Every structure is written in C-alpha cells, then in structure tokens.
Amino acid sequence: MASKAQLETLMGLAQRETDEAAKRLGVALKAVEDAKQKHQMLQGYREEYVQRFHAAQAAGITPMAYRNFQAFMDKLDTAVNGQLEMIRHAEYRAEQEKSAWQASERKRMSYSTLNDRADAAALKLENKRDQKLMDEHAARQAYYKR
C-alpha cells in the first residue's frame, strides 16, 4: 500500500486534474451555448429577411431583386446549416470533456477512498497499541497490588 505522503501527493494531482477538466468542460459548454445563440440569431435574421421579401413582393418586385433575394437566401441557408454543424461539433467536444471530467473525478475519488482506508487502518493499529499498553499497565498494577 502507498504511504500517506504518496497518497496525499496523488490526491493533490488528481484534484488539480479534476479542476482543469472541469474548467475545460465549462469552456466547452459555453461554446455550445454560444453556437446555439448564434444559430438562433441567424434563424431570426433569415425569418426577418423572408418577411421583408414578402412585403416587397406584395408591393411589386423586379426579376433582378428576386434573383438577389434567392442568392442571399441561399447564402443565409448555408450559414444556418454551417452553424448547425458548429453546434454538433461543440456538443461532441462537450461530451468528450464531460467524459474526461468524469474519469478524472473517479480517479480522485478512488485516491480519496484509498486515503480513507489508510486512515482507518492506521487508527485501528493505534487503537490496538493503546489497548496493548492499557492491558500491560493493568497487568503491572495487578501484579504490584499482590
């Protein structure tokens, strides 16, 4: 079994690793949220542009303006689809970071469990020593009282 100092060192390293993994997970989750917000913004802009086009179409629109609208809508659709891909990538990365954090947390908890067991074993050994000393003391007292 590892010594107390070794366990404390391992626990410190595992805690640092867990903290770093938690920070990376936080950054990854923020990236997911940012990507979703950007997607919503693009969707809103696209809907607004469609409404403007319908209003212009009701008032009368030239064939050139119609082609420009179609070209711009294609670009917007490409941007929206690209942002969806960014969301999927960010979510995948967040899942990887979550798995890494969970693994480092399990490692930290296992070192903590080992440390708790070592503490319990040391306490048991100390209690045995104390009991032995008490028994010897009681035996000596009984011997001298005779």
C-alpha positions as CSV (number, residue, x, y, z in Angstrom):
1,M,0.0,0.0,0.0
2,A,1.2,3.5,-0.8
3,S,2.4,5.7,2.1
4,K,0.4,8.6,3.4
5,A,2.6,11.2,1.7
6,Q,2.3,9.4,-1.6
7,L,-1.4,9.2,-1.3
8,E,-1.6,12.9,-0.5
9,T,0.6,13.7,-3.5
10,L,-1.6,11.6,-5.7
11,M,-4.8,13.1,-4.3
12,G,-3.4,16.6,-4.9
13,L,-2.5,15.8,-8.5
14,A,-5.9,14.2,-9.1
15,Q,-7.6,17.2,-7.6
16,R,-5.7,19.5,-9.9
17,E,-6.5,17.3,-12.9
18,T,-10.2,17.3,-12.0
19,D,-10.2,21.1,-11.6
20,E,-8.6,21.5,-15.0
21,A,-11.1,19.1,-16.6
22,A,-14.0,21.0,-15.0
23,K,-12.6,24.2,-16.5
24,R,-12.3,22.7,-19.9
25,L,-15.9,21.3,-19.6
26,G,-17.1,24.8,-18.7
27,V,-15.5,26.3,-21.7
28,A,-16.9,23.5,-23.9
29,L,-20.4,24.0,-22.5
30,K,-20.1,27.8,-23.1
31,A,-19.1,27.1,-26.7
32,V,-22.2,25.0,-27.2
33,E,-24.4,27.8,-25.7
34,D,-22.7,30.5,-27.9
35,A,-23.1,28.3,-31.0
36,K,-26.8,27.8,-30.3
37,Q,-27.3,31.6,-29.7
38,K,-25.6,32.4,-33.0
39,H,-27.9,29.8,-34.7
40,Q,-30.9,31.4,-33.2
41,M,-29.7,34.8,-34.4
42,L,-29.2,33.6,-37.9
43,Q,-32.6,31.9,-37.9
44,G,-34.2,35.2,-36.7
45,Y,-32.4,37.2,-39.3
46,R,-33.5,34.7,-42.0
47,E,-37.1,34.9,-40.9
48,E,-37.0,38.7,-40.8
49,Y,-35.5,38.8,-44.3
50,V,-38.2,36.5,-45.7
51,Q,-40.9,38.8,-44.2
52,R,-39.3,41.8,-45.8
53,F,-39.2,40.0,-49.1
54,H,-42.9,39.1,-48.9
55,A,-43.7,42.7,-48.2
56,A,-41.6,43.8,-51.2
57,Q,-43.1,41.1,-53.3
58,A,-46.6,42.3,-52.4
59,A,-45.6,45.8,-53.4
60,G,-44.1,44.5,-56.6
61,I,-40.5,43.3,-57.2
62,T,-38.2,43.2,-60.2
63,P,-36.8,39.9,-61.5
64,M,-33.3,41.2,-60.6
65,A,-34.4,41.8,-57.0
66,Y,-36.0,38.4,-56.9
67,R,-32.7,36.8,-58.1
68,N,-30.8,38.8,-55.5
69,F,-33.2,37.6,-52.8
70,Q,-32.7,33.9,-53.9
71,A,-28.9,34.3,-53.9
72,F,-28.9,35.9,-50.4
73,M,-31.3,33.3,-49.1
74,D,-29.0,30.5,-50.4
75,K,-26.1,32.2,-48.5
76,L,-28.2,32.5,-45.4
77,D,-29.3,28.9,-45.6
78,T,-25.6,27.9,-46.0
79,A,-24.7,29.9,-42.9
80,V,-27.6,28.4,-40.9
81,N,-26.5,24.9,-41.9
82,G,-22.9,25.7,-41.1
83,Q,-23.9,26.9,-37.7
84,L,-25.8,23.7,-37.1
85,E,-22.6,21.8,-37.9
86,M,-20.8,24.1,-35.4
87,I,-23.4,23.2,-32.7
88,R,-22.9,19.5,-33.4
89,H,-19.2,19.8,-33.2
90,A,-19.4,21.9,-29.9
91,E,-21.7,19.3,-28.4
92,Y,-19.4,16.5,-29.4
93,R,-16.5,18.3,-27.8
94,A,-18.6,19.0,-24.6
95,E,-19.4,15.3,-24.4
96,Q,-15.7,14.4,-24.7
97,E,-14.8,17.0,-22.0
98,K,-17.6,15.6,-19.8
99,S,-16.2,12.1,-20.1
100,A,-12.7,13.4,-19.3
101,W,-14.0,15.2,-16.2
102,Q,-15.9,12.1,-15.0
103,A,-12.8,9.9,-15.5
104,S,-10.6,12.3,-13.5
105,E,-13.3,12.6,-10.8
106,R,-13.5,8.8,-10.5
107,K,-9.7,8.8,-10.2
108,R,-9.8,11.5,-7.5
109,M,-12.5,9.6,-5.6
110,S,-10.5,6.3,-5.7
111,Y,-7.5,8.0,-4.2
112,S,-9.7,9.6,-1.6
113,T,-11.1,6.1,-0.8
114,L,-7.6,4.7,-0.5
115,N,-6.7,7.5,1.8
116,D,-9.7,6.9,3.9
117,R,-8.9,3.2,4.1
118,A,-5.3,4.0,5.1
119,D,-6.5,6.4,7.8
120,A,-8.9,3.7,9.1
121,A,-6.1,1.1,9.1
122,A,-3.7,3.5,11.0
123,L,-6.4,4.2,13.5
124,K,-7.1,0.5,14.1
125,L,-3.4,-0.1,14.6
126,E,-3.1,2.8,17.0
127,N,-6.1,1.5,18.9
128,K,-4.5,-1.9,19.2
129,R,-1.3,-0.4,20.5
130,D,-3.3,1.7,23.0
131,Q,-5.2,-1.4,24.1
132,K,-1.9,-3.4,24.5
133,L,-0.4,-0.6,26.6
134,M,-3.5,-0.5,28.8
135,D,-3.5,-4.2,29.2
136,E,0.2,-4.2,30.2
137,H,-0.4,-1.3,32.6
138,A,-3.4,-3.1,34.2
139,A,-1.3,-6.3,34.4
140,R,1.5,-4.5,36.2
141,Q,-0.9,-2.8,38.5
142,A,-2.5,-6.1,39.4
143,Y,1.0,-7.7,39.9
144,Y,2.2,-4.9,42.3
145,K,-1.0,-5.0,44.3
146,R,-0.5,-8.6,45.4
